[in-house]
Amino acid sequence: MVTWNRKENRPRYLVTNLPRTEFSLEQVCDAYRLRWQVELLFKEWKSYANLHAFDTKNAAIAEGLIWASICAALLKRFLAHAAQRLFQGNYSAHP
């Protein structure tokens, strides 16, 4: 599928195995956008939540630390978006 990228003023090619008769170009573009947001979220969790630094063999403690890191990442993202809306600036949720 091909769509026009207005920001870069060039075509954007999307490869999918979804049947064209069942999925419109808009649906495929929306799915790619959403998928990219999920990928960015996972990257943020892996990169900035410091999950690799947990040093415990206790599963309950590890799970608690993971949930605490995810909550902290979500709070950071929420605050960055709130500041962006409030001050009408462009703020990143990443350090």
N, C-alpha and C positions, 0 to 999 in steps of 0.2 A: 504494500500500500504506500502511496505517496501523498504527502501533505505539504503545504507551503509554510516554511518557517519565516514569519514576518520580521522577527527580531534580527535574523541573520540574512534575510532577503535571499533565501535559497531553498531548494526542496529538501524535505526530510523524508527518509525512507524508513518504513516500519516493516519488519519481517515478522510474520505470524503464521501459524498453521490453522487459525480459526477460519471457518467457512465464510466467504464473502456474503453469501445469501442470508446468514443468520446474524452477522455483526456488521454494523455500519462503520464507516471511517471514524466518525465521532466517538463511537463506543471504544474502538481500538485505541484512539488517541487518549481518551480518558483513562483507560486501563493502564497504558504506558505511564501517564502522569502519576497515577496513584501508586503504581509499582515503584516508580523512581522515588517517591516520598518514603515508601517503606524501606527501600535500600538505604536512603540517607539516614533514616532513623536508626537502623541497625548499625550503620557505620558510626554514627554518633555514640551509640551505646558501647560499642566495642572500643572506640578510640578514646572517649572522654570519661567514661564511667569507671575506668581503671579496674575492670572486672578481672583481669589477669593477675592483679596484685593480691587477691584474697588468698590467705594461707591458712586454710582450715580443712580438717577432714570430717568435720561435723556437718552433715547434710542440711540440718535445720539452720545452722548459722550461715552457711553458704547461700541458702535460699533467701534468708533474711537480708543478707548483704546485697544480693542481686536485686531484690525488690526495692531496697533503699536506694541503690544506684539508679535504677530505672525511674523511681519517683523524683530523685534529684534532677535527672536529665529532663524529665517532663516539666518540672517546675522552672528550670532554667529556660527552657524553650518558651513556656507560657509567659514568663516575665519579659523575655526579649521581644516577643510579639506585642505584649501590652505596651511596652515602652515605645515600640515602633508606631503603634497606633496613636498613643498619647502625644508623642512629640513629633509625629509625622516625619520621622527619619528612617534611615536604613540601618538597623542594628542586627548583628548576627548572634545566633544562639551558641556559636562556637567561640572559644577563647582565641 
